[in-house]
Amino acid sequence: MELTNLSDALKELLAVSEPWQLGKINLQRKNKVVDVFVNFKKGSKFICSSCGKECKVYDTNERRWRHQDLFEYRCYLNIKVPRTDCSLCGVKVINQVPWGRINSHYSFFFEQKIMSFIAEMSMSAVSKELGEPDNNLWRVFNHYIKQGLEHQIELSQTKRIAVDETAQKRGHNYVTIFTDLDTGEVILVEPGRKKEVFSKLYGWLFDKGGHPKNIDLFSMDMSQSYKAGRKEYFPNAEVCFDKFHIKSGVNEALDKVRKEEVKYTDELKNTKYIWLKNEQNLTAKQRILLNGFLVESTSKTAEAYKLRLSFDQLWQVQKSAAESLLNLWMQKAIDSTLKPFKQFVGTLINNYDGVLKSITSKITNAVAEGLNSKMQLARSRARGYRNTENFMNMIYFLGNDFIFFTH
C-alpha cells in the first residue's frame, strides 16, 4: 500500500473509520509534539453509555490522549468526544472512543506500553523513561489489575492454599497473601495479618466460583491469628505448618543457647552464622571453624547444633517413620540441658498435627516464598510503597499471568 501524505498514513495507522474523521494535524517542531485531531460526521449517532440505546449527539467535549510516539515526536490524539441526548437517561458521555478509555490520559497503545515497562522497571523509572507523572501511571496500572481480578481469577478448582505475609516497607503495613499451592497463582491479597483475613478469603471463594468446603489444606506459619482464622472459617481444612517457619523456631532456640554461652566463652564470639547457615552455604574457613567446635568442644552450642541437624533430617525420613522419630527427637530435646529447646518442644506439642503434616507431606510455602523474593526485589527497586493499594496490586501483578486487554 502506497500512501502519499502524512494525513493518509495516520488515517490508516489509527484505523479511522466512520463515523470518525481525521481532522487537522499540528506539528510543533520546537516542542517535538504532533497533535492529531479527530472528529465525527455531523448527524452521527452514538450508543448511550447507560442503556445502550442509539442516540443523537447533545454536544461534544474535546479530550486529549497521549499516543505512541511518531518518530522523535510525542503524539497526542485530540478527539471530540460526544455526549448523547438519551430520552431515557438524559445527557451521557459515551463509554469510550476507539483509541482509548474516556477517563485515561493515554491511548490503548500507550497504556500497553506502560504495562510492559512496569514488568521490567520501577514506576519511578517508567515515569522518567516516558516523561509522565507516576500518579497517572499508577492509575493505569491499577485499572488493568482490577480488570484482571474481575475477569481472570477463577477458584472452582482451588483446594490447597499457602498463606504468607509480607511488608509494604520493612516492618510496616503487613499484608496477607493467599496463593494456590497447585497453580502458584495469587488468589487474594488482604491488608493486615489478623484472623479476619480468612473471612475475606471465605467470601472471595464464593465470588470467584469456588467454595470454602472445597479447601482441603492450608500451608502457613504458626501465628496465633492465622490459626484462629483457619479454625473459625475453615474448620474442616487440614493445616500444614510451613517447614521454613518451623525450622526458624529451632534456629532461634540454637541462637539463644549461643547468646547465653558467649557471655563466658570468648571462642563463640562472632560465630553466629556458622551455626545458623546450612552447611553447603558455609565458606571453607567457616566449615573448618565449625568442625573444630564439633570435634573438640563440649559446648552447649555444639550440642544445640547437633540437635538442630537431627531436627532438619526429619524431613528426609519415610512417612511411616515420621511420627515416631519426631517424638524421639522431642524427648531427646526435653532430656537435654538446653532450656530454649525445651521451650521449642512446647511449641511443637501445641502445633503437633500441623508439624507432623509438614514432615509427612513435604508441602512447603516455596511458591509463596518465591513470590516474596520477587516482592523484595520490587520493594528495593521502588524503595518501598507509600500506597497500600499500589503495593497489593503489584503483588497480584507479579503473582499472576494476567492478560491485559488494552483495547
Secondary structure as GFF3:
##gff-version 3
##sequence-region A 1 407
A	DSSP	alpha_helix	6	13	.	.	.	ID=ss1
A	DSSP	beta_strand	20	28	.	.	.	ID=ss2
A	DSSP	beta_strand	33	40	.	.	.	ID=ss3
A	DSSP	beta_strand	46	47	.	.	.	ID=ss4
A	DSSP	beta_strand	54	70	.	.	.	ID=ss5
A	DSSP	beta_strand	73	86	.	.	.	ID=ss6
A	DSSP	beta_strand	90	93	.	.	.	ID=ss7
A	DSSP	beta_strand	96	97	.	.	.	ID=ss8
A	DSSP	beta_strand	100	101	.	.	.	ID=ss9
A	DSSP	alpha_helix	108	118	.	.	.	ID=ss10
A	DSSP	alpha_helix	123	130	.	.	.	ID=ss11
A	DSSP	alpha_helix	134	152	.	.	.	ID=ss12
A	DSSP	beta_strand	160	169	.	.	.	ID=ss13
A	DSSP	beta_strand	172	180	.	.	.	ID=ss14
A	DSSP	beta_strand	186	191	.	.	.	ID=ss15
A	DSSP	alpha_helix	196	207	.	.	.	ID=ss16
A	DSSP	three_ten_helix	212	214	.	.	.	ID=ss17
A	DSSP	beta_strand	217	220	.	.	.	ID=ss18
A	DSSP	alpha_helix	224	233	.	.	.	ID=ss19
A	DSSP	beta_strand	238	241	.	.	.	ID=ss20
A	DSSP	alpha_helix	243	261	.	.	.	ID=ss21
A	DSSP	three_ten_helix	266	268	.	.	.	ID=ss22
A	DSSP	alpha_helix	272	276	.	.	.	ID=ss23
A	DSSP	three_ten_helix	279	281	.	.	.	ID=ss24
A	DSSP	alpha_helix	284	296	.	.	.	ID=ss25
A	DSSP	alpha_helix	300	312	.	.	.	ID=ss26
A	DSSP	three_ten_helix	313	316	.	.	.	ID=ss27
A	DSSP	three_ten_helix	319	321	.	.	.	ID=ss28
A	DSSP	alpha_helix	322	335	.	.	.	ID=ss29
A	DSSP	alpha_helix	339	350	.	.	.	ID=ss30
A	DSSP	alpha_helix	352	361	.	.	.	ID=ss31
A	DSSP	alpha_helix	366	382	.	.	.	ID=ss32
A	DSSP	alpha_helix	388	399	.	.	.	ID=ss33
###
